[in-house]
Amino acid sequence: AGLRRAVAGLAARLREPRDGDLGVHRLKRFLRAGDGETPDRFFALLTRLPDVADLYAPEVGAEVPPDGAREHFRLLHAQGGAPGGLRAALHLDYHTYLPDDILALSDRLAMAHSLEIRVPLVDHVLVERVFPLPDRLKAGWWRGKRLLRAALRDRLPAAHFRAPKRGFVGPTAAWLRYELREVLLDELSPARLRRLGYFRPPAVARLLDEHVSGRHNREGILWALLCFSTWHRIFVEDQHPAAVSERAPARGVAAAAPA
């Protein structure tokens, strides 16, 4: 535990690559998980901002339990019989990341394009049969998805099993540092944050500085704040782009031309 804390402290000093590569960021998250209880370590791997108490304005912070999310993970872990190891990670994944993120996004994107999709590997009958199996059948040293690989060994080309994992992560970190930087700084400016009254400007300014300077990758929380500010502008402040353009006075021929 002492060695892990020392390495985590050293890793926190590493600067993020300018091209948005997530290798250093993932290393920091892995080491940041620390040596707490199982649900606390899992929560630390997922959270975009370990300490949210400093983020909210006093009036909002008084209504938001600072440890609410962490307590939720602890409760889920206890309700599942407090499993350990891989089984703990799978149980918490089943009840948080999978339904709240991956499946929710899949459903929204599919419905937006009138697609019917199926997710057979999370069929409840299959999950109920596979979950109780020993961990050693599912994963080994440096070899994940052992059971799935064995099931598909005779059905897929050998190259598929040697290929590296490829995620669907977009270059959000680089976007926020470059192409979207001005938009980000405008939406999260101290004046706007003070006017809205939800977040503390110094806390957000620190997150912006850490991300833009490359000290830490804060894409997760900054992207969430940017989306919230945009949503608030459109649906609460009633400043939808279409509505704004309709109210704006025409300025010559260019202003009257269709977009």
C-alpha positions as CSV (number, residue, x, y, z in Angstrom):
1,A,0.0,0.0,0.0
2,G,2.8,2.4,0.8
3,L,4.6,1.7,-2.5
4,R,1.3,2.2,-4.3
5,R,0.8,5.6,-2.7
6,A,4.3,6.6,-3.5
7,V,4.0,5.6,-7.2
8,A,0.6,7.3,-7.3
9,G,2.2,10.5,-6.1
10,L,4.9,10.3,-8.8
11,A,2.4,9.5,-11.5
12,A,0.3,12.5,-10.6
13,R,3.3,14.6,-11.6
14,L,3.3,13.2,-15.2
15,R,2.0,15.6,-17.8
16,E,-0.7,14.6,-20.2
17,P,0.3,14.0,-23.9
18,R,-0.6,16.9,-26.1
19,D,-2.2,14.6,-28.7
20,G,-4.9,13.4,-26.3
21,D,-3.5,9.9,-25.8
22,L,-5.2,8.4,-22.7
23,G,-2.3,6.1,-21.5
24,V,-1.0,8.4,-18.8
25,H,-4.6,9.4,-17.7
26,R,-5.5,5.7,-17.3
27,L,-2.3,5.0,-15.3
28,K,-3.2,7.9,-12.9
29,R,-6.7,6.6,-12.5
30,F,-5.5,3.1,-11.8
31,L,-3.0,4.2,-9.1
32,R,-5.4,6.7,-7.7
33,A,-7.8,3.9,-6.7
34,G,-5.6,3.4,-3.6
35,D,-6.1,0.7,-1.0
36,G,-9.6,1.4,0.3
37,E,-12.5,-1.0,0.5
38,T,-13.6,-2.8,-2.7
39,P,-16.5,-0.4,-3.7
40,D,-14.3,2.6,-2.9
41,R,-11.6,1.4,-5.3
42,F,-14.1,0.7,-8.0
43,F,-15.7,4.1,-7.6
44,A,-12.3,5.8,-7.8
45,L,-11.7,4.1,-11.1
46,L,-14.9,5.4,-12.6
47,T,-15.3,8.8,-11.1
48,R,-14.3,11.9,-13.2
49,L,-13.8,14.0,-10.1
50,P,-13.0,12.3,-6.8
51,D,-13.9,15.2,-4.6
52,V,-17.0,17.1,-5.8
53,A,-17.6,19.0,-2.5
54,D,-15.3,21.8,-3.7
55,L,-17.1,22.1,-7.1
56,Y,-20.5,23.3,-6.0
57,A,-21.6,26.7,-4.9
58,P,-22.5,26.8,-1.2
59,E,-26.2,26.8,-1.8
60,V,-26.0,23.8,-4.1
61,G,-23.5,22.0,-2.0
62,A,-25.8,22.1,1.0
63,E,-28.3,20.1,-1.0
64,V,-25.9,17.6,-2.5
65,P,-24.4,14.9,-0.2
66,P,-20.6,15.1,-0.8
67,D,-20.3,11.3,-0.5
68,G,-23.7,10.4,-2.1
69,A,-22.2,8.6,-5.1
70,R,-19.6,6.7,-3.1
71,E,-22.3,5.6,-0.6
72,H,-24.4,4.3,-3.6
73,F,-21.5,2.0,-4.6
74,R,-21.1,0.8,-1.0
75,L,-24.8,0.0,-0.8
76,L,-24.8,-1.9,-4.1
77,H,-21.8,-3.8,-3.0
78,A,-23.4,-4.8,0.3
79,Q,-26.7,-5.7,-1.4
80,G,-24.8,-8.1,-3.6
81,G,-23.3,-10.0,-0.7
82,A,-20.0,-8.0,-0.6
83,P,-18.3,-10.1,-3.2
84,G,-14.6,-9.7,-3.8
85,G,-12.2,-9.8,-6.8
86,L,-13.5,-9.9,-10.3
87,R,-17.0,-10.8,-9.1
88,A,-17.2,-7.5,-7.2
89,A,-16.2,-5.6,-10.3
90,L,-18.7,-7.4,-12.5
91,H,-21.5,-6.9,-9.9
92,L,-20.9,-3.2,-9.6
93,D,-20.5,-2.9,-13.4
94,Y,-23.9,-4.7,-13.9
95,H,-25.6,-2.1,-11.6
96,T,-23.9,1.1,-12.6
97,Y,-21.7,1.6,-15.7
98,L,-23.5,-0.9,-17.9
99,P,-27.1,0.3,-17.5
100,D,-26.4,4.0,-16.8
101,D,-23.8,4.5,-19.5
102,I,-23.1,1.9,-22.1
103,L,-26.6,0.5,-22.6
104,A,-28.2,3.9,-22.2
105,L,-26.0,5.5,-24.9
106,S,-26.6,2.5,-27.2
107,D,-30.3,2.8,-26.8
108,R,-30.4,6.5,-27.4
109,L,-28.2,6.4,-30.5
110,A,-30.0,3.4,-32.0
111,M,-33.5,5.0,-31.5
112,A,-32.2,8.3,-32.9
113,H,-31.5,6.5,-36.2
114,S,-34.6,4.1,-36.0
115,L,-32.4,1.1,-35.4
116,E,-33.3,-2.0,-33.4
117,I,-30.3,-3.4,-31.6
118,R,-29.8,-6.5,-29.4
119,V,-27.2,-7.1,-26.7
120,P,-27.1,-10.9,-26.4
121,L,-24.2,-11.0,-24.0
122,V,-26.2,-9.3,-21.3
123,D,-29.2,-11.5,-21.7
124,H,-30.3,-12.2,-18.1
125,V,-30.3,-16.0,-18.5
126,L,-26.8,-16.0,-19.8
127,V,-25.6,-13.6,-17.0
128,E,-27.3,-15.7,-14.3
129,R,-25.5,-18.8,-15.6
130,V,-22.0,-17.3,-16.1
131,F,-21.8,-15.0,-13.1
132,P,-21.4,-17.8,-10.4
133,L,-18.5,-19.4,-12.4
134,P,-15.1,-19.1,-10.8
135,D,-13.0,-16.1,-11.7
136,R,-10.2,-18.2,-13.1
137,L,-12.5,-19.3,-16.0
138,K,-13.2,-15.7,-17.0
139,A,-9.8,-14.0,-16.7
140,G,-6.1,-14.9,-16.2
141,W,-2.8,-13.1,-15.9
142,W,-2.6,-10.7,-18.8
143,R,-5.5,-12.5,-20.5
144,G,-9.0,-11.2,-20.3
145,K,-12.3,-12.6,-21.6
146,R,-10.9,-16.2,-21.2
147,L,-14.3,-17.8,-21.3
148,L,-15.5,-15.8,-24.3
149,R,-12.3,-16.6,-26.2
150,A,-12.7,-20.3,-25.5
151,A,-16.4,-20.2,-26.7
152,L,-15.5,-18.5,-30.0
153,R,-12.1,-20.2,-30.7
154,D,-13.5,-22.4,-33.4
155,R,-15.7,-19.7,-34.9
156,L,-13.4,-16.7,-35.5
157,P,-10.0,-16.3,-37.3
158,A,-7.0,-16.6,-35.1
159,A,-6.0,-13.0,-35.8
160,H,-9.0,-11.8,-33.9
161,F,-7.6,-13.2,-30.6
162,R,-4.2,-11.5,-31.1
163,A,-5.6,-8.1,-32.0
164,P,-5.3,-5.4,-29.3
165,K,-8.5,-4.0,-27.7
166,R,-9.9,-1.0,-29.6
167,G,-12.3,1.2,-27.7
168,F,-14.7,3.9,-29.0
169,V,-13.2,6.8,-27.2
170,G,-13.3,10.1,-29.1
171,P,-10.5,12.7,-28.9
172,T,-12.4,14.8,-26.3
173,A,-9.3,15.7,-24.4
174,A,-7.6,17.2,-27.5
175,W,-10.8,18.9,-28.6
176,L,-11.1,20.7,-25.3
177,R,-7.5,21.9,-25.5
178,Y,-7.6,23.1,-29.0
179,E,-10.8,23.2,-31.3
180,L,-13.3,23.7,-28.5
181,R,-11.0,25.7,-26.2
182,E,-12.6,29.1,-26.8
183,V,-16.1,27.6,-26.5
184,L,-15.1,26.0,-23.2
185,L,-13.6,29.1,-21.7
186,D,-16.7,31.1,-22.8
187,E,-19.2,28.7,-21.4
188,L,-17.3,28.2,-18.1
189,S,-16.1,31.8,-17.6
190,P,-16.1,33.1,-14.0
191,A,-18.8,35.7,-14.9
192,R,-21.2,33.1,-16.3
193,L,-20.6,30.7,-13.4
194,R,-21.3,33.4,-10.9
195,R,-24.4,34.4,-12.8
196,L,-25.7,30.8,-12.9
197,G,-24.8,30.2,-9.2
198,Y,-24.3,26.4,-9.4
199,F,-20.5,26.0,-9.3
200,R,-17.6,27.8,-7.7
201,P,-15.6,29.7,-10.3
202,P,-12.2,29.1,-8.6
203,A,-12.8,25.3,-8.6
204,V,-13.7,25.3,-12.3
205,A,-10.9,27.6,-13.2
206,R,-8.5,25.2,-11.5
207,L,-9.9,22.3,-13.6
208,L,-9.6,24.4,-16.8
209,D,-6.0,25.3,-16.0
210,E,-5.0,21.7,-15.2
211,H,-6.5,20.5,-18.4
212,V,-5.3,23.2,-20.8
213,S,-1.8,23.1,-19.3
214,G,-1.6,19.4,-19.6
215,R,-1.0,18.7,-15.9
216,H,-4.0,16.5,-15.7
217,N,-6.7,15.2,-18.0
218,R,-10.0,16.7,-16.8
219,E,-12.0,16.0,-20.0
220,G,-14.7,14.0,-18.2
221,I,-15.8,16.7,-15.7
222,L,-15.2,19.6,-18.1
223,W,-17.2,17.9,-20.9
224,A,-20.0,17.4,-18.4
225,L,-19.9,21.0,-17.3
226,L,-19.8,22.2,-20.9
227,C,-22.9,20.1,-21.7
228,F,-24.7,21.3,-18.6
229,S,-24.0,25.0,-19.5
230,T,-25.2,24.5,-23.1
231,W,-28.3,22.7,-21.9
232,H,-29.0,25.5,-19.4
233,R,-28.5,28.1,-22.0
234,I,-31.0,26.5,-24.4
235,F,-33.7,25.1,-22.2
236,V,-33.6,27.2,-19.0
237,E,-32.3,30.6,-20.4
238,D,-34.3,30.1,-23.6
239,Q,-31.4,30.9,-25.8
240,H,-31.8,28.2,-28.4
241,P,-29.6,29.0,-31.5
242,A,-32.7,29.0,-33.8
243,A,-34.6,31.3,-31.5
244,V,-31.6,33.6,-31.1
245,S,-31.2,33.9,-34.9
246,E,-34.9,34.6,-35.4
247,R,-34.7,37.5,-32.8
248,A,-31.5,38.9,-34.2
249,P,-31.8,41.8,-36.7
250,A,-30.8,41.1,-40.2
251,R,-27.5,42.6,-41.2
252,G,-27.3,42.9,-45.0
253,V,-27.6,40.2,-47.6
254,A,-25.4,37.7,-45.8
255,A,-27.6,37.7,-42.7
256,A,-30.7,36.9,-44.8
257,A,-29.0,34.0,-46.6
258,P,-30.0,30.5,-45.4
259,A,-27.4,28.7,-43.3
